[in-house]
């Protein structure tokens, strides 16, 4: 199944990168009066600002990437009836009503 899932994974990665960059630009513009995020190598930029920009960018890209990876795996499972990764240790999640 891994070989069959490879095109899904590649497409999901490309989509995640585009969606993450778009989300970063939109979120940054909301808080920075419409200006795009400055590059790290901008002259005379405080290290705190460089760190904050990189941390926000990493968080947004990781979050969007995780969501798109999950959606790709679910789509693959829906189409082919098999989960593309390792099976979880327990098939059923813990029922909160039983505890």
Sine and cosine of phi, psi and omega as CSV:
sin_phi,cos_phi,sin_psi,cos_psi,sin_omega,cos_omega
0.00,0.00,-0.45,0.89,-0.02,-1.00
-0.88,0.47,-0.65,0.76,0.00,-1.00
-0.91,0.42,-0.65,0.76,0.02,-1.00
-0.93,0.36,-0.50,0.87,-0.02,-1.00
-0.99,0.16,-0.32,0.95,-0.08,-1.00
-0.81,0.59,-0.72,0.69,0.04,-1.00
-0.88,0.47,-0.59,0.81,0.06,-1.00
-0.89,0.46,-0.68,0.73,-0.03,-1.00
-0.90,0.43,-0.67,0.74,0.01,-1.00
-0.91,0.41,-0.72,0.69,0.02,-1.00
-0.89,0.46,-0.65,0.76,0.03,-1.00
-0.89,0.45,-0.63,0.78,0.03,-1.00
-0.90,0.44,-0.69,0.73,0.03,-1.00
-0.91,0.42,-0.68,0.73,0.03,-1.00
-0.91,0.42,-0.65,0.76,0.01,-1.00
-0.89,0.45,-0.65,0.76,0.00,-1.00
-0.90,0.44,-0.73,0.68,0.01,-1.00
-0.90,0.43,-0.71,0.70,-0.02,-1.00
-0.92,0.40,-0.63,0.78,0.03,-1.00
-0.90,0.43,-0.69,0.73,0.03,-1.00
-0.90,0.43,-0.65,0.76,0.02,-1.00
-0.91,0.42,-0.68,0.73,0.02,-1.00
-0.90,0.43,-0.67,0.74,0.02,-1.00
-0.87,0.49,-0.73,0.69,0.00,-1.00
-0.88,0.48,-0.70,0.71,0.00,-1.00
-0.91,0.41,-0.72,0.70,-0.02,-1.00
-0.92,0.40,-0.68,0.73,0.00,-1.00
-0.90,0.45,-0.68,0.74,-0.01,-1.00
-0.90,0.44,-0.53,0.85,0.03,-1.00
-0.89,0.45,-0.65,0.76,-0.07,-1.00
-1.00,-0.09,-0.23,0.97,-0.08,-1.00
-0.89,-0.46,0.55,0.84,0.07,-1.00
0.82,0.57,0.63,0.78,0.10,-0.99
0.99,0.12,0.03,1.00,0.02,-1.00
-1.00,0.06,0.57,-0.82,0.02,-1.00
-0.96,0.29,0.32,-0.95,0.04,-1.00
-0.89,0.45,0.74,-0.67,-0.01,-1.00
-0.96,0.27,0.54,-0.84,0.05,-1.00
-0.93,0.36,0.41,-0.91,-0.06,-1.00
-0.91,0.41,-0.43,0.90,-0.07,-1.00
-1.00,-0.01,0.28,0.96,0.04,-1.00
-0.92,0.40,0.66,-0.75,-0.04,-1.00
-0.90,0.44,0.65,-0.76,0.10,-0.99
0.83,0.55,0.60,0.80,0.04,-1.00
-0.99,-0.10,0.78,-0.63,-0.02,-1.00
-0.88,0.48,0.56,-0.83,-0.03,-1.00
-0.89,0.46,-0.54,0.84,0.05,-1.00
-0.88,0.47,-0.65,0.76,0.02,-1.00
-0.93,0.37,-0.62,0.79,0.04,-1.00
-0.89,0.45,-0.71,0.70,0.00,-1.00
-0.89,0.45,-0.72,0.70,-0.03,-1.00
-0.88,0.47,-0.70,0.71,0.01,-1.00
-0.87,0.49,-0.71,0.70,0.00,-1.00
-0.91,0.41,-0.62,0.78,-0.01,-1.00
-0.92,0.39,-0.67,0.74,0.03,-1.00
-0.90,0.44,-0.70,0.72,0.00,-1.00
-0.88,0.47,-0.71,0.71,-0.01,-1.00
-0.90,0.44,-0.66,0.75,-0.01,-1.00
-0.90,0.43,-0.70,0.71,-0.02,-1.00
-0.92,0.40,-0.72,0.69,-0.01,-1.00
-0.90,0.43,-0.63,0.78,0.01,-1.00
-0.93,0.38,-0.67,0.74,0.01,-1.00
-0.90,0.43,-0.74,0.67,0.01,-1.00
-0.91,0.42,-0.65,0.76,0.02,-1.00
-0.88,0.47,-0.66,0.75,0.01,-1.00
-0.90,0.43,-0.66,0.75,0.01,-1.00
-0.90,0.43,-0.70,0.71,-0.02,-1.00
-0.93,0.36,-0.60,0.80,0.08,-1.00
-0.87,0.49,-0.68,0.73,0.01,-1.00
-0.90,0.43,-0.67,0.74,0.03,-1.00
-0.90,0.43,-0.61,0.79,0.04,-1.00
-0.91,0.42,-0.67,0.74,0.02,-1.00
-0.91,0.42,-0.66,0.75,0.03,-1.00
-0.91,0.42,-0.64,0.77,0.04,-1.00
-0.89,0.45,-0.69,0.72,0.04,-1.00
-0.87,0.49,-0.70,0.71,0.02,-1.00
-0.88,0.47,-0.65,0.76,0.02,-1.00
-0.91,0.43,-0.65,0.76,-0.05,-1.00
-0.97,0.24,-0.63,0.78,-0.15,-0.99
-0.92,-0.40,-0.15,0.99,0.06,-1.00
0.97,0.22,0.19,0.98,0.02,-1.00
-0.71,-0.71,0.64,-0.77,0.04,-1.00
-0.98,0.22,0.70,-0.72,-0.12,-0.99
-0.96,0.28,-0.34,0.94,-0.04,-1.00
-0.96,-0.28,-0.30,-0.95,0.04,-1.00
-0.94,0.35,0.58,-0.82,0.05,-1.00
-0.95,0.30,0.61,-0.80,0.02,-1.00
-0.92,0.40,0.36,-0.93,-0.02,-1.00
-0.88,0.48,-0.65,0.76,0.08,-1.00
-0.88,-0.47,0.74,-0.67,-0.07,-1.00
-0.95,0.31,-0.56,0.83,-0.05,-1.00
-0.96,-0.28,0.70,-0.71,0.07,-1.00
-0.94,0.35,0.34,-0.94,0.01,-1.00
-0.91,0.41,0.74,-0.67,0.00,-1.00
-0.99,0.13,0.90,-0.43,-0.04,-1.00
-0.91,0.42,-0.41,0.91,-0.01,-1.00
-0.97,0.26,-0.40,0.92,-0.05,-1.00
-0.98,0.18,-0.35,0.94,-0.11,-0.99
-1.00,0.00,0.00,0.00,0.00,0.00
